[in-house]
Amino acid sequence: YLAGFLALKKERLEKAASYLATAAGKHNRLGRYFSRYGISAVMSLPVTDEVSAHVGPDLRGVLLGMVEVYQRQKRWQDAITCLERLQRLEPDDVVVKLSRAELLLDAHPDDKNVFRKVVRLVEGIENETPIHAALMLYRAKALRRLGLATASRNTLTAALRRKKGRSDDLLRALRYERALAYEDSGQKSRARAEFEKLYAEAPDFEDVAERLGL
């Protein structure tokens, strides 16, 4: 477990996959080892570019780590298999839902059936935590790609109402996506105003400079 996450942090992806697969096969013993010696083995795992989650030495933590490794290796089907196993274990886990939403959009960037699946996956999510806000971001991305720019913008505006505890990266991602929704709905001046604010804060964020013609 620890070797897998350390290898992941160092981008040694083959070793990380091997270590974590071994840990998954022995997951019943993981927690016992750490509790016996009073060790806290909670790790911070980047679930998306915008948010991280804390995972522990259990099957959930190991499988989420494997999903991250497989995504970086572009082993989409292996990642999906891990997430399906996780969803059977934890059907209401918002971290699992977020990881799945990101994976689906990364693996199938042009598939309308996938966009609809993401919208259904994130149905009923309220803006309670940074993880929930990130889920709303992926719902908005899927809605915009379905041609529903107004629904996407409304979702993002709701997600931006709470800023406490949200990272700058997450807030910028929400604002960037909202600017795209403004653009898609014909509100070019509002989109440009949002892009200009983003550029003033973070000139290298996404393709903001290019969109502003700089």
C-alpha positions in Angstrom: 0.0 0.0 0.0 2.6 2.6 1.1 5.1 1.5 -1.6 2.3 1.8 -4.2 1.4 5.4 -3.2 5.1 6.4 -3.0 5.8 5.0 -6.4 2.7 6.8 -7.8 4.0 10.1 -6.3 7.3 9.5 -8.1 5.5 8.7 -11.3 6.9 5.1 -11.3 3.6 3.9 -12.7 4.4 0.3 -13.5 5.8 -0.3 -10.0 2.8 1.6 -8.4 0.4 -0.6 -10.4 2.2 -3.8 -9.2 2.4 -2.8 -5.6 -1.2 -1.7 -5.4 -2.5 -4.8 -7.1 -0.6 -6.9 -4.5 -2.2 -4.7 -1.7 -5.7 -5.2 -3.2 -5.2 -9.0 -3.1 -4.3 -8.8 0.6 -6.6 -5.9 1.6 -8.1 -7.8 4.6 -4.7 -7.6 6.3 -3.8 -4.0 5.5 -5.6 -2.2 8.4 -4.4 -4.8 10.9 -0.7 -4.1 10.2 -1.0 -0.4 10.6 -3.3 -0.5 13.7 -0.9 -2.9 15.4 1.9 -0.4 15.3 -0.2 2.7 15.8 0.6 4.0 12.3 -1.7 6.5 10.6 -1.4 5.6 6.9 -3.9 8.0 5.4 -2.7 9.4 2.1 -3.7 12.4 0.0 -4.7 11.2 -3.5 -5.4 13.7 -6.4 -8.8 12.6 -7.6 -8.9 15.2 -10.4 -6.6 18.1 -11.3 -8.7 20.3 -9.0 -9.3 18.3 -5.8 -7.6 15.6 -3.7 -9.2 13.2 -1.2 -7.8 11.3 1.8 -7.7 7.6 1.5 -6.8 4.9 4.0 -5.2 1.4 4.0 -8.3 -0.4 2.9 -9.7 -1.8 -0.4 -11.3 1.6 -1.2 -8.0 3.4 -0.8 -6.1 0.9 -2.8 -8.6 0.7 -5.7 -8.8 4.5 -5.9 -5.0 4.6 -6.1 -5.1 2.0 -8.9 -7.6 4.1 -10.8 -5.3 7.1 -10.7 -2.3 4.9 -11.9 -4.4 3.5 -14.8 -5.6 6.9 -15.8 -2.1 8.2 -16.0 -1.2 5.2 -18.1 -4.3 5.7 -20.3 -5.4 2.1 -19.4 -9.0 3.3 -19.5 -10.7 -0.2 -19.3 -8.6 -1.2 -16.3 -9.5 2.0 -14.6 -13.2 1.5 -15.4 -13.1 -2.0 -14.0 -11.7 -0.7 -10.7 -14.3 2.0 -10.5 -17.1 -0.5 -11.2 -15.8 -2.6 -8.3 -15.7 0.4 -6.1 -19.2 1.5 -7.0 -20.5 -1.9 -6.0 -18.7 -1.6 -2.6 -19.6 2.1 -2.1 -22.6 3.1 -4.3 -23.0 6.6 -2.7 -19.3 7.5 -2.3 -18.9 10.9 -3.8 -15.1 10.4 -4.3 -15.8 7.3 -6.4 -18.5 9.2 -8.4 -16.0 12.1 -9.1 -13.3 9.7 -10.2 -15.7 8.0 -12.5 -17.1 11.2 -14.0 -13.6 12.4 -14.7 -12.5 9.1 -16.2 -15.6 8.9 -18.5 -15.0 12.3 -19.9 -11.3 11.7 -20.3 -11.7 8.4 -22.0 -14.7 9.4 -24.3 -14.4 13.1 -25.0 -16.8 13.0 -28.0 -19.4 10.4 -26.9 -22.9 11.9 -26.2 -24.0 8.6 -24.5 -21.1 9.1 -22.0 -22.1 12.8 -21.5 -25.7 11.6 -20.6 -24.2 9.0 -18.3 -22.2 11.6 -16.4 -25.3 13.9 -16.0 -27.2 10.9 -14.5 -24.3 9.9 -12.3 -24.1 13.4 -10.7 -27.9 13.9 -10.5 -29.1 15.4 -7.2 -25.6 16.5 -6.0 -25.7 19.6 -3.8 -22.7 22.0 -3.2 -21.7 20.6 0.2 -17.9 20.1 0.0 -15.1 20.7 -2.5 -15.7 17.1 -3.8 -19.4 18.0 -4.5 -18.4 21.2 -6.2 -16.0 19.2 -8.4 -18.8 16.8 -9.3 -20.9 19.8 -10.3 -18.0 20.9 -12.5 -18.1 17.6 -14.4 -21.9 17.7 -14.6 -21.6 21.1 -16.2 -18.9 19.9 -18.7 -21.2 17.1 -19.7 -24.2 19.4 -20.1 -22.3 21.9 -22.2 -21.0 19.1 -24.5 -24.7 18.0 -24.9 -25.4 21.5 -26.2 -27.2 22.6 -23.0 -25.1 25.7 -22.3 -27.6 27.5 -20.1 -28.1 24.4 -17.8 -24.3 24.1 -17.7 -23.9 27.8 -16.7 -26.6 27.5 -14.0 -24.9 24.5 -12.5 -21.6 26.4 -12.4 -23.1 29.5 -10.8 -24.6 27.3 -8.1 -21.2 25.6 -7.5 -19.5 29.1 -7.3 -21.8 30.3 -4.5 -19.6 28.6 -1.9 -16.0 29.5 -2.0 -14.9 28.6 1.6 -12.6 25.5 1.6 -12.4 25.4 -2.2 -8.9 25.6 -3.8 -8.0 28.3 -6.2 -7.5 25.6 -8.9 -11.1 24.4 -8.4 -12.6 27.9 -8.4 -10.7 28.8 -11.6 -11.8 25.6 -13.3 -15.4 26.4 -12.4 -15.1 30.0 -13.7 -13.3 28.8 -16.9 -16.0 26.3 -17.6 -18.7 28.9 -17.0 -16.9 31.3 -19.5 -17.1 28.5 -22.1 -20.8 28.1 -21.3 -21.3 31.9 -21.8 -19.4 31.6 -25.1 -21.5 28.7 -26.3 -24.7 30.5 -25.4 -23.7 33.6 -27.4 -22.7 35.8 -24.5 -19.3 36.6 -25.9 -18.7 39.8 -23.8 -19.4 38.0 -20.6 -17.2 35.1 -21.6 -14.4 37.5 -22.5 -14.8 39.4 -19.2 -14.4 36.1 -17.3 -11.4 35.1 -19.4 -9.7 38.4 -18.7 -10.2 38.0 -14.9 -8.7 34.6 -15.1 -5.8 35.8 -17.1 -5.1 38.6 -14.6 -5.0 36.0 -11.8 -3.2 33.2 -13.6 -1.8 34.0 -17.0 -0.9 30.4 -17.8 -4.2 28.8 -16.8 -5.6 26.5 -19.5 -5.8 28.3 -22.9 -7.0 31.6 -21.5 -4.2 33.7 -23.1 -4.9 32.1 -26.5 -8.6 32.8 -26.2 -7.8 36.4 -25.5 -5.5 36.6 -28.5 -2.4 37.2 -26.4 
